[in-house]
Amino acid sequence: MKCIIIDDEPLARTVISRHIEQLPNLELVGSFESAMEGFNCLQSQKIDLVFLDIQMPKMNGLSFLKSLRNRPHVILCTAYREYALDGFDLDVVDYLLKPISFDRFLQAIDKIFARSQKEVSQQTSPDPISPIESKPFIFVKSEKEHVKITLEDIYYVESLKNHVRIKTQEADIITLKQIGHMEEKLPPQHFMRIHRSFIISLKKVDRFTQSHVNIGDMLIPIGRLYKQGVLNRLQKHLI
């Protein structure tokens, strides 16, 4: 997989380069300090993956990403958490917060190969997938068994110290996981953390104010640290 780095910080480019060197299935083609340099490279050869900074002079990473017609896989690398939602709306593979550890870097690369394998499988599969089979799901351990949960059935996830409660259409499921783990596993296109104790399904929101959202009869607070990102996401649907 051929990749490039676009980041105006020399230290950040060095860290990502060293991570890439440790993986034999990645080849670093170029490392650039501006979006325009990276654009020229993308025009001259086929690149599979771009590690892209957001805050850069002249043109920031999100504007650069919107300008690309045929996008390679993109992993955003930034020190600013508040741009995560915009990035996922542009279908980036992952969003890495600086400083980037090798373990977290490896998780992002694993997502890319999983996505690539899924695309190949869809292209080569001779039989169409039925609507039932195509519904995304997860298994979580509850007591002594693993319970299958269809993602579209989840209303919200609530933190209970070292456990979480997953509220679904049919039942409440308690599992020995922390809410941070659930945040990583649930697709950010459809789920959002709005409080240190709550992740919600955006599709299940019935009403919202500046301080809370309503999902059915449940009033869920919006945390101060999450408020701006939550409101930005929800207000995109205002008319």
CORQUI-V573178 format. One record per pair of residues at least 6 apart in sequence whose C-alpha atoms are under 8 Angstrom apart, sorted by the first residue. I is the first residue (numbers start at 1). J is the second residue. If there is no record, write none. Layout:
# CORQUI-V573178
I&J + I&J
This chain:
# CORQUI-V573178
1&25 + 1&26 + 1&27 + 1&47 + 1&48 + 1&49 + 2&26 + 2&27 + 2&28 + 2&29 + 2&46 + 2&47 + 2&48 + 2&49 + 3&26 + 3&27 + 3&28 + 3&29 + 3&30 + 3&47 + 3&48 + 3&49 + 3&50 + 3&51 + 4&28 + 4&29 + 4&30 + 4&31 + 4&32 + 4&38 + 4&47 + 4&49 + 4&50 + 4&51 + 5&13 + 5&16 + 5&17 + 5&28 + 5&30 + 5&31 + 5&32 + 5&38 + 5&50 + 5&51 + 5&52 + 6&13 + 6&31 + 6&32 + 6&33 + 6&34 + 6&35 + 6&38 + 6&50 + 6&51 + 6&52 + 6&53 + 7&13 + 7&31 + 7&32 + 7&33 + 7&34 + 7&35 + 7&51 + 7&52 + 7&53 + 7&54 + 7&56 + 8&32 + 8&33 + 8&34 + 8&53 + 8&56 + 8&57 + 9&33 + 10&33 + 12&98 + 12&99 + 13&31 + 15&100 + 16&100 + 17&28 + 19&102 + 19&105 + 20&26 + 20&27 + 20&28 + 21&27 + 21&28 + 30&41 + 31&38 + 32&38 + 34&56 + 34&57 + 34&59 + 35&56 + 35&59 + 35&60 + 35&61 + 35&64 + 47&72 + 48&72 + 48&73 + 49&72 + 49&73 + 49&74 + 49&75 + 50&72 + 50&73 + 50&74 + 50&75 + 51&74 + 51&75 + 51&76 + 51&77 + 52&61 + 52&74 + 52&75 + 52&76 + 52&77 + 53&60 + 53&61 + 53&76 + 53&77 + 53&78 + 54&60 + 54&61 + 54&62 + 54&76 + 54&77 + 54&78 + 55&61 + 55&78 + 62&86 + 62&87 + 65&71 + 65&90 + 66&90 + 73&92 + 73&93 + 73&112 + 74&92 + 74&93 + 74&94 + 75&92 + 75&93 + 75&94 + 75&95 + 75&96 + 75&108 + 76&87 + 76&92 + 76&94 + 76&95 + 76&96 + 77&95 + 77&96 + 77&97 + 77&98 + 77&100 + 78&95 + 78&96 + 78&97 + 78&98 + 79&97 + 79&98 + 79&99 + 80&97 + 81&97 + 82&229 + 84&95 + 85&188 + 85&229 + 85&233 + 87&95 + 88&94 + 88&188 + 88&189 + 89&189 + 93&108 + 93&111 + 93&112 + 94&108 + 94&111 + 96&104 + 96&105 + 135&150 + 135&151 + 135&152 + 136&150 + 136&151 + 136&152 + 137&148 + 137&149 + 137&150 + 137&151 + 138&148 + 138&149 + 138&150 + 138&151 + 139&146 + 139&147 + 139&148 + 139&149 + 140&146 + 140&147 + 140&148 + 140&149 + 140&175 + 141&147 + 141&175 + 141&176 + 142&173 + 142&174 + 142&175 + 142&176 + 143&175 + 153&168 + 153&169 + 153&170 + 154&166 + 154&167 + 154&168 + 154&169 + 154&201 + 155&166 + 155&167 + 155&168 + 155&169 + 155&200 + 155&201 + 155&204 + 155&215 + 156&166 + 156&167 + 156&168 + 156&198 + 156&199 + 156&200 + 156&201 + 157&164 + 157&165 + 157&166 + 157&167 + 157&179 + 157&198 + 157&199 + 157&200 + 158&164 + 158&165 + 158&166 + 158&167 + 158&179 + 158&197 + 158&198 + 158&199 + 159&165 + 159&178 + 159&179 + 159&196 + 159&197 + 159&198 + 160&197 + 161&178 + 162&176 + 162&177 + 162&178 + 163&174 + 163&175 + 163&176 + 163&177 + 163&178 + 163&179 + 164&174 + 164&175 + 164&176 + 164&177 + 164&178 + 164&179 + 165&172 + 165&173 + 165&174 + 165&175 + 166&172 + 166&173 + 166&174 + 166&175 + 167&173 + 179&197 + 179&198 + 179&199 + 183&192 + 183&193 + 183&199 + 190&201 + 190&202 + 190&203 + 191&199 + 191&200 + 191&201 + 191&202 + 192&199 + 192&200 + 192&201 + 192&202 + 192&230 + 193&199 + 193&200 + 193&226 + 194&200 + 194&221 + 194&222 + 194&223 + 194&226 + 194&227 + 194&230 + 195&221 + 195&222 + 195&223 + 195&224 + 195&225 + 195&226 + 196&223 + 198&220 + 204&215 + 204&216 + 205&213 + 205&214 + 205&215 + 205&216 + 206&213 + 206&214 + 206&215 + 206&216 + 207&213 + 207&214 + 207&215 + 208&214 + 210&222 + 210&227 + 210&231 + 211&221 + 211&222 + 211&223 + 211&227 + 212&219 + 212&220 + 212&221 + 212&222 + 213&219 + 213&220 + 213&221 + 213&222 + 214&220 + 222&230
